[in-house]
């Protein structure tokens, strides 16, 4: 987790995104890179139902908003005592281990989510805010672009800034390929955690290894993990994961994203959709 990408936009969750990023950077001595995030004009096609005309956002206003977002990124990380790394400064392999957390800002970023999906492939992890339905909330398309196109894990910051990250970890295990991939990406967190719980819920799994199987596998990796397999009850698996995370004193959930299709989750719901809508603590996801 030595390189963290932060797509920055002006939304209500930005302070939590930056706090979450700093917690991760301090834990791993990471380089944080911020990029301005603004949708391409073609992504805006609202229709005037009376006149039948479309309108587009003002490009200059979007540029000004991106500059303001960059100013907040630099200002907040500077206030946190994170030193600035030269934008054109190279990372020296021999010095990375002792470099400590630092940040840099990239301005020359094209509009649209396509760039984010491609650029995220260069980083250990992308940190985004938990999506919401309000205009002042992070966009779902930002999360999904990083998740599906980046090929790396995504760390979801909760609406309110967390106080810790990765001390007590709950693995929301369902036996799937997606969750196995998320666990693999999360190994740096797992190796540094004080407590780890592997949790599965009856009715929320696919054919695959059990929670106990995963706990035994983690032990071979040097990670001591407890395991529990809960029977089905009136709660959905997503609700159970969040409830148990609170009881465990968890400050990070590891979850595979969209074991079921996005369309199915939109219609019937699912653990991924529930966490995206309700998680009040950081969640590391991969697909």
N, C-alpha and C positions, 0 to 999 in steps of 0.2 A: 504493500500500500504506500509506495514511495511517491506516487504522482496522483494528484486529485484534480479533477476537472470540475469547475463550477460555472454552469451557464447562468448568467446574472440578468435578471429582469426586475422591474419595480413591482413587487407584489408584497402582500402582507407577511408572507413567511420568510422573506429575505433575511431578517435578523437570525431566525432559527437555522436557516441554511448555512449561514456563515459561522454561527456558533458550533453547529454540528461538524462542519468542515475543520474548524480549528481544533476541536477535540480529537478528531482523527489524525490531523497533522501532528499534533503534539505527541500522540501515542506512537506514531511511526516515523517521525522526523521527515514529514512529506513536503514536497513542493506543491503548492496550490497554484493552479492557473485559472484565472477568471476570464471569461469571454462574454461579450455583450450578446444578449439573446433578443432578437426582434424578428417577428414573423415577416415573411416575404409579403409584399403587397398583394400578390396573387392569392394569398391565403384568406384575404378579406373580400367576401362577395355577398354582403347583406343585400337584400332586395327590398326596394320600396314597393309594397304591395299595391299602392294606389297608382303610381306612375310607371311601375314596371322597370325602374332604373336601378342599376347597381352603383355602389360607391366604394371608394377605396380610402384607406387611411392616408393621412398626410405623411409623406416620406420624411420631410424635414422634422416634423414632430417626433417621428419614430427615432431619428438619429439623435435628437436632443434627449429623448428618454434614455437611449442607450448610453449616452455620455454621462447622464446623471446616475445611472445604475453603476457605471464604472467608478464614478467618484465615491459612491457609497461603499463599494467593494474595497477600494483602496483605503478609504477612511476608517472603516470598521476593522479591517485587519491591522492597520497601523495602531489603532487604539488598543487592540488586543496584544500589542507588543511583538507582532510577527514581522520580521525584517523583510525588506523587498529584495527580490532576486532580479538581476538585470534581465530584461526581456530577451536580449540576444546573448546572454551569458550561458555557456554550456555547462552541463552537469559533468563533473569529473568523477569517474567511477571510484577512484581511490578515496575520495572525500565525501561521498554520498552518505556513508554510514554515520558520520559525525556532523553532517551539515545542519541538522535540526530543521524545524518547520520554517518555511519561507514562502513568499508569494510573488507572483508576477501577473501582469494584466496584458491581454492581447486585444488590440483595438481593431485590427484589420480583419474583421470577421464579416462574411457575407450574410445577408438576411436569409431567413428561412431555416427550417429544422434539418434540412439535408446535410448541411455542414456539421451540425452537432453530431449526427449519427456517425459520420465518417471520422471526425476528429476524436471522438470518445474512444476509438479503438487504440489510441496511443497511451491511454492512461490506466492506472490500476483500478480506478473507480470514478464514477461521476456522481456528484451530490446534487440532488434537486429537492424542491419543496413538495410536500404531499399535495397532489392535485385537488382542486376544489371547483365548485360550480359558480362562484362569484367572479366578477370581472377583476377583482383585486387578488384572486387566488392564482397559484401556479397552474399552467396549462397541462392538461392530460397528454397532449401531443408531445410536450417536451419529455415527460417521463417515458412514454412509449417509444419515442425515437431513440433515446439513449438505451432503453432496454432491448429493443429488437434489432437495432442497427449497429450499436456500439460494440457488441460482443464481449462486453465487460460488465461487472456488477454495477447496480445503481443503489445508492444509499438515499433513502427517503428521509428527509428531515421533517419532524412533526411541526404542527402549527406554532407551538411554543418552544423556545430554546431549551434543549436538555441540559442537565447539570453534569452528566457523565455519559460515557459511551464505551461499551464493550467490557464492563466489569462483570456483569451477570447476563448471560446470553441464553435465549430460548431458541431452539431450532424447531420450527413448525414442520415436522417431518410427515410426509405422505408417501414415501417410497418412490417418488417419481424421478425421472431424469433431470427435470428442471431444479428440483430441490437438491439433488446430489451435486449439480453444478454450482448452486448457490453455496453449499457447504464447502466445496473445494475452493471457491473464491474467498470465502470467509476464514480460511485457515489462519491467516495472520492475526485476526481478532481472536479466534478460538484458542490459539496457543498462549495468548496473553491474558485471557479471561480468568477471573477468580472462581466463577461458578458457571457450569454449562448444564442445561437440561434439554434432552431430546424428547419431544412430546409428539405423540400421534393420537388421532381421534377416530374412533370407529365411525365408518361412513364417510370419512374424509380422506381415504387412502386409495392408491392404485396398486396393482400387483407389483410387489417389490420387497426389498428388505424391511425388516421391522425396526422400530425405534431401538430395541435392544441390540439388534445387529449393528446399527450405526454407532451406538455408544461403544460397542466392542471394537469396531474399526477405528474410531477416534482414539481409543486407548493405545492402539498400535502406533498412532501418530504423536503420542505423548500428551494427548488431551484427555483429562479426567472428566467424564460426563455422566450424569445421572440419566435415567430414562423412565418414561411413563407412557403407558398406552391406556387411554381413557375410553370407557364405553360411551356409546351414543346417549344423549339426553335431549332435553328440549332446546338446547342451544345449538346453533350452527357451528361447524368446525371453526369458522373465523371468529365467532364470539368466544368460543372456548379458548382459542389461542391467546386472545387479548386478555381474557379474565385470568388465565393461568400465568401470563406474563406479569401481570400486576401482583399476583400472589407470590411469585418467585422473586419479586424485586428486580425485575429485568430492566436493562437499559439498552437492549438491542435484540431484535428478532431477526432470525435468518429464515428466509422463505423463498421457495421457488415460485416464479410468477407465471400464472396462466397455464397450469396443468390442463385445465379445461380451456376451450377456445374463448376468445374475448366475446364473441357473439353469444355463446351459451351463458357466460357470466353476466352479460348485460340483461339477458332475459330471466335467468333463474337465480342469479347471484352466485357467489363462490367465495372461498377464503381470500383470494387475491383482491377481489372487489371490496370485500368487507374491510380488509386492512387499509386499502387505499382510501376508503371513506372515513375510517374511524380510529386508526392507530394514533396514539398520543405519545409514542416513543419512536426512536429511529428504527427503520426496517431496511435490512439489506436484501435486495432481490436480484435474481438472475433468471434468465429464460433459456 
